[in-house]
């Protein structure tokens, strides 16, 4: 099993346990691959949801640059909703899972085709 497969397997388990749903494995794999080498570093693999700078990075680098969304309050609201759904109690949330959730939230799965 490759390192990528190990990470995707871990993220599948998180989606099942945290969200109580069966993930779109193909999309989750593509989002994980899109995160690049950051998923192999313990610090960059996660998002510290309590840090405004970290959330600004998600907004600017992922939602605006990657998904092509326009800046506005809807982006902040979506990030907040995804963090709430993931569980605020988890201080560090897996970046690939948050990106996957945001991709689905905005219906932007086509970005990964």
trRosetta pair geometry for C-beta under 8 A, 3 or more apart (Angstrom, degrees):
i j d omega theta_ij theta_ji phi_ij phi_ji
1 5 4.6 -122 -172 88 89 132
1 6 5.9 108 131 -58 117 83
1 9 7.8 -3 -175 -19 142 142
2 5 4.6 102 55 4 77 101
2 6 7.1 -134 99 -5 45 84
3 6 5.5 -50 -152 32 36 115
3 7 6.5 36 151 -18 66 103
3 40 6.7 27 154 -100 138 113
4 7 5.8 -56 -152 36 33 110
4 8 6.2 31 153 -18 68 107
4 29 7.7 69 157 -153 109 86
4 32 6.8 132 -162 124 87 121
4 33 6.6 30 -149 -88 133 82
5 8 5.7 -53 -142 39 32 111
5 9 6.2 38 155 -23 64 106
6 9 5.7 -55 -151 34 28 115
6 10 6.6 29 151 -19 62 104
7 10 5.7 -54 -152 34 33 112
7 11 6.4 27 152 -15 67 107
7 32 5.8 156 115 -168 116 134
7 39 5.3 60 -151 155 156 131
7 40 7.8 -83 -68 -75 139 67
7 96 7.1 96 155 8 112 161
8 11 5.7 -57 -147 40 33 110
8 12 6.3 42 151 -26 66 102
8 25 7.3 76 170 -162 118 85
8 28 6.2 121 -149 121 91 103
8 29 5.1 15 -121 -99 142 76
8 32 5.3 -149 -85 30 83 168
9 12 5.6 -47 -148 29 31 115
9 13 6.8 32 153 -17 61 102
10 13 5.8 -56 -158 34 33 112
10 14 6.6 33 146 -20 65 104
10 94 7.6 169 120 -101 106 156
11 14 5.3 -48 -148 33 39 115
11 15 6.5 41 153 -20 67 100
11 23 7.7 77 127 -85 86 176
11 28 5.8 178 113 179 125 122
11 32 6.2 -159 12 -81 160 127
11 94 5.9 -156 -107 127 92 156
11 96 5.3 -59 -105 96 150 122
11 97 5.2 -167 -150 -67 98 93
11 100 7.3 123 169 -10 129 150
12 15 5.9 -53 -150 34 31 109
12 16 6.4 28 152 -16 64 108
12 23 5.5 -133 -129 36 69 136
12 25 6.4 11 -101 -109 120 92
12 28 6.5 125 -78 113 74 162
13 16 5.7 -58 -149 39 31 111
13 17 6.0 16 160 -8 68 113
14 17 6.1 -63 -138 46 27 100
14 18 5.4 3 173 1 69 120
14 94 5.9 143 41 19 178 138
14 97 5.2 -70 104 -89 135 152
15 18 6.6 -57 -119 50 18 94
15 19 5.2 -28 -168 31 58 122
15 21 6.5 -65 159 72 92 81
15 22 7.9 58 120 -171 114 15
15 23 4.0 59 102 -62 159 119
15 28 6.9 -90 -31 -99 150 144
15 97 6.3 -164 -66 -134 83 107
15 100 7.2 -61 -85 104 126 146
16 19 7.3 -37 -81 55 7 81
16 20 7.2 45 -177 -111 42 20
16 21 7.1 -126 -110 68 45 35
16 22 6.9 27 -99 -99 89 44
16 23 7.0 -85 -50 -16 74 96
17 20 7.7 3 -176 -67 13 53
18 85 7.9 91 146 138 99 72
18 86 5.7 5 166 -151 139 55
18 87 5.9 -114 -147 -8 105 118
18 90 7.9 -36 -114 -15 130 150
18 97 7.6 66 51 173 146 147
19 23 8.0 93 60 -73 135 86
19 85 6.6 34 -110 155 88 106
19 86 7.6 -29 -66 -100 89 51
19 101 7.6 -172 -83 -99 141 115
23 27 7.7 -134 168 64 90 96
23 28 5.0 27 158 -39 133 142
23 100 7.3 0 -148 163 119 146
24 27 4.0 31 106 24 115 116
24 28 6.3 152 83 -19 62 87
24 104 7.5 152 18 -88 127 121
24 109 7.6 -27 107 -121 162 134
25 28 5.5 -56 -142 40 32 113
25 29 6.1 36 157 -23 66 104
26 29 5.8 -54 -151 33 28 112
26 30 6.6 24 152 -16 62 107
27 30 5.7 -56 -148 37 34 110
27 31 6.2 32 155 -18 68 106
27 100 6.5 118 125 -142 99 95
27 103 6.8 -171 175 106 120 140
27 104 7.5 96 134 -67 154 96
27 109 5.6 -58 -114 -135 131 105
27 112 6.2 117 -137 73 72 152
28 31 5.8 -53 -144 38 30 110
28 32 6.2 33 154 -21 64 108
28 96 7.2 77 -169 153 76 108
28 97 7.9 9 -138 -102 105 59
28 100 5.1 17 -109 -117 73 144
29 32 5.7 -55 -147 37 28 113
29 33 6.3 29 154 -19 64 106
30 33 5.7 -52 -145 37 30 111
30 34 6.2 35 152 -23 63 108
30 112 4.0 103 133 -176 143 130
31 34 5.5 -56 -150 36 31 117
31 35 7.0 41 149 -30 62 96
31 96 5.6 129 118 -162 98 80
31 99 5.0 170 -175 107 119 111
31 100 4.6 173 64 -79 166 79
31 103 6.1 -132 -92 -7 129 151
31 112 6.6 -61 -61 -89 66 149
32 35 5.8 -46 -160 17 35 114
32 39 6.2 45 -166 -77 83 163
32 96 4.3 32 -99 -145 73 143
32 100 7.9 2 -45 -58 75 115
33 36 7.8 44 163 -66 42 39
34 66 7.2 97 166 -149 133 137
34 99 7.4 -148 84 143 118 151
34 112 6.9 -93 -43 -109 139 104
35 38 5.1 -101 161 59 92 106
35 39 4.9 86 101 -42 129 105
35 95 5.7 123 -131 109 138 119
35 96 5.2 -86 -26 -82 148 89
35 99 6.7 -179 -73 17 105 157
36 39 7.4 157 81 3 36 89
37 40 5.5 -54 -169 32 66 113
37 41 7.1 54 141 -16 81 103
38 41 6.0 -66 -156 37 43 106
38 44 4.0 -104 -158 133 90 121
38 45 6.4 164 142 -77 72 48
38 95 6.5 -34 121 65 124 161
39 44 7.7 -88 -56 104 23 90
39 45 5.0 76 -144 -115 43 92
39 95 7.0 -134 -89 60 77 114
39 96 6.0 28 -100 -41 123 123
40 45 7.2 150 7 -71 11 113
41 44 4.4 38 80 34 116 102
41 45 6.0 -180 75 -29 52 87
42 45 5.9 -49 -137 23 21 118
42 46 7.5 -6 169 3 53 107
43 46 7.2 -89 -171 42 25 90
44 95 7.2 -16 154 -24 60 151
45 94 6.4 -33 154 -135 86 73
45 95 6.0 -143 179 12 34 108
45 96 7.8 -30 -163 -8 75 96
46 92 3.7 18 168 -179 148 104
46 93 6.1 133 -159 62 84 30
46 94 6.0 -55 -103 -94 69 37
46 95 6.2 -154 -114 -31 13 83
47 54 5.6 143 -165 162 78 122
47 55 7.7 89 177 -80 118 58
47 58 6.3 36 -132 -65 142 127
47 92 7.0 146 61 -155 37 58
47 93 5.0 -29 56 65 93 88
47 94 7.7 12 9 103 86 9
47 95 5.3 119 -39 -88 95 72
47 98 5.5 -19 14 3 145 161
48 51 4.4 39 104 8 112 117
48 54 4.8 161 61 -28 80 168
48 91 6.5 -4 -137 161 74 83
48 92 6.0 -28 -87 -98 63 73
49 54 7.1 -109 -87 95 22 129
49 55 6.8 64 -147 -70 53 104
49 83 4.8 137 -149 -138 140 127
49 86 7.9 177 -63 72 153 133
49 88 7.0 -129 101 -132 143 64
49 90 7.9 71 12 92 130 76
49 91 7.1 -153 36 -163 88 40
49 92 8.0 179 -2 -104 83 24
49 93 5.8 45 -38 5 115 119
50 91 6.4 -36 -2 -145 120 84
51 54 4.1 74 82 3 105 112
51 55 7.0 172 90 -9 57 83
52 55 5.7 -59 -149 40 37 109
52 56 6.2 41 153 -24 69 104
53 56 5.5 -51 -147 33 33 115
53 57 6.6 38 151 -22 63 101
54 57 5.7 -50 -156 29 33 114
54 58 6.8 35 147 -18 63 101
55 58 5.5 -45 -151 32 39 114
55 59 6.4 41 150 -19 66 105
55 76 7.9 65 153 -128 123 76
55 79 5.7 109 -160 159 105 149
56 59 5.5 -54 -148 38 33 114
56 60 6.0 19 160 -8 69 111
57 60 6.2 -59 -135 46 27 99
57 61 5.3 -5 179 10 68 120
57 62 7.9 59 135 -4 62 94
58 61 6.9 -58 -115 51 14 89
58 62 5.2 -29 -167 28 55 124
58 63 6.8 52 140 -13 68 101
58 79 6.1 122 101 -121 131 126
58 98 6.8 -60 -132 133 137 132
58 99 7.8 -144 -146 -80 97 77
58 102 7.6 172 172 -49 111 162
59 62 7.3 -11 -58 51 5 83
59 63 5.2 -35 -149 35 44 125
59 64 6.5 41 151 -15 63 104
59 71 7.5 70 162 -120 111 87
59 75 5.3 95 -140 147 102 127
59 76 7.0 0 -100 -76 138 65
59 79 6.3 -57 -72 -50 93 145
60 63 7.5 12 -30 50 10 85
60 64 5.3 -30 -144 35 38 127
60 65 6.7 39 152 -15 57 105
61 64 7.5 31 -15 51 10 88
61 65 5.4 -32 -152 32 35 130
61 66 7.0 36 146 -17 56 104
62 65 7.0 -11 -55 53 8 87
62 66 4.9 -30 -151 29 46 127
62 67 6.6 36 152 -8 64 101
62 99 5.7 -123 -150 -116 144 99
62 102 6.8 75 130 88 129 153
63 66 7.3 11 -35 51 10 88
63 67 5.3 -35 -148 40 39 123
63 69 4.9 -46 166 45 85 127
63 75 5.1 127 136 -142 159 117
63 78 7.5 134 -114 78 141 133
63 79 7.7 -86 -42 -60 144 104
63 102 6.4 -93 -84 169 95 138
63 106 7.6 133 -138 -33 92 156
64 67 7.4 15 -28 55 9 81
64 68 7.5 38 -177 -120 34 13
64 69 5.8 -87 -95 66 46 74
64 70 7.5 57 -122 -125 86 14
64 71 5.9 5 -96 -64 127 83
64 75 7.5 2 -55 -116 87 157
65 68 7.8 -11 162 -70 13 46
66 111 6.8 87 153 168 79 147
67 102 7.4 -116 -43 131 153 107
67 103 6.8 -162 -96 -107 123 70
67 106 6.2 68 177 81 147 152
67 108 4.6 22 -148 167 107 169
67 111 5.7 -92 -119 -56 59 163
68 108 7.7 167 43 -139 90 132
68 111 7.2 -179 8 -101 107 122
69 75 6.2 143 118 -87 135 111
69 106 6.4 -78 -77 -147 134 156
69 108 7.7 -83 -53 -70 103 147
71 75 6.3 -61 -140 8 47 146
72 75 6.0 117 61 0 57 95
73 76 5.6 -56 -155 40 48 110
73 77 6.0 50 149 -22 76 107
74 77 5.5 -54 -143 39 34 115
74 78 6.2 37 155 -23 66 105
75 78 5.8 -54 -148 34 29 111
75 79 6.5 30 153 -18 63 104
76 79 5.7 -52 -148 35 33 111
76 80 6.3 33 153 -18 65 107
77 80 5.7 -56 -149 38 30 113
77 81 6.3 31 153 -20 65 107
78 81 5.6 -53 -144 36 31 111
78 82 6.3 30 157 -17 65 106
78 102 6.3 91 143 -132 117 86
78 105 5.3 136 -158 133 112 145
78 106 6.8 21 -143 -58 159 96
79 82 5.9 -57 -148 38 29 109
79 83 6.2 28 154 -18 65 108
79 102 7.2 6 -91 -99 62 121
80 83 5.8 -55 -145 37 29 110
80 84 6.3 32 154 -21 64 107
81 84 5.6 -53 -148 35 30 114
81 85 6.3 28 154 -18 64 107
81 105 7.1 136 88 -133 122 142
82 85 5.7 -54 -146 38 31 110
82 86 6.2 33 154 -21 65 106
82 98 6.1 102 141 -149 130 76
82 101 4.6 133 -143 118 115 128
82 102 5.7 -36 -69 -69 163 76
82 105 6.2 -87 -70 -44 110 149
83 86 5.7 -53 -146 36 30 112
83 88 6.4 59 147 -89 93 74
83 93 7.1 -148 -125 -10 74 161
83 98 7.6 19 -80 -125 68 114
84 87 7.9 44 174 -74 26 18
84 88 6.3 -5 -112 -45 49 99
85 101 6.9 177 80 -161 130 143
86 90 6.5 -88 137 50 99 128
86 93 5.2 37 150 -129 152 139
86 97 7.0 116 -118 122 121 118
86 98 6.7 -25 -65 -90 153 82
86 101 6.9 -114 -62 -23 103 168
87 90 4.9 71 92 2 104 103
87 93 7.9 156 59 -94 77 113
90 93 5.4 96 111 -77 120 79
93 97 6.6 -111 167 73 91 113
93 98 5.4 90 122 -54 120 116
94 97 4.2 71 79 10 105 110
94 98 6.8 179 90 -9 53 85
95 98 5.8 -59 -147 39 30 109
95 99 6.1 28 157 -17 67 109
96 99 5.7 -55 -144 40 29 111
96 100 6.2 36 153 -24 64 107
97 100 5.4 -50 -146 34 31 116
97 101 6.4 32 154 -19 64 105
98 101 5.7 -54 -148 36 30 111
98 102 6.3 28 154 -16 64 107
99 102 5.7 -55 -145 39 31 110
99 103 6.2 37 153 -25 65 105
100 103 5.7 -53 -149 32 28 114
100 104 6.6 22 154 -12 62 107
101 104 5.9 -59 -151 40 30 107
101 105 6.1 38 150 -28 65 107
102 105 5.3 -48 -142 31 33 119
102 106 6.4 12 165 -1 65 107
103 106 6.7 -72 -152 47 23 94
103 108 5.1 -105 -153 70 67 93
103 109 6.1 95 154 -81 106 55
103 111 7.0 -121 -138 45 108 121
103 112 7.2 22 -158 -17 148 124
104 107 7.4 29 -171 -75 34 37
104 109 6.9 39 -94 -62 58 99
108 111 4.9 15 159 -10 96 118
109 112 6.2 -63 -174 38 53 104
109 113 7.4 62 135 -37 74 98
110 113 5.3 -39 -154 8 51 120
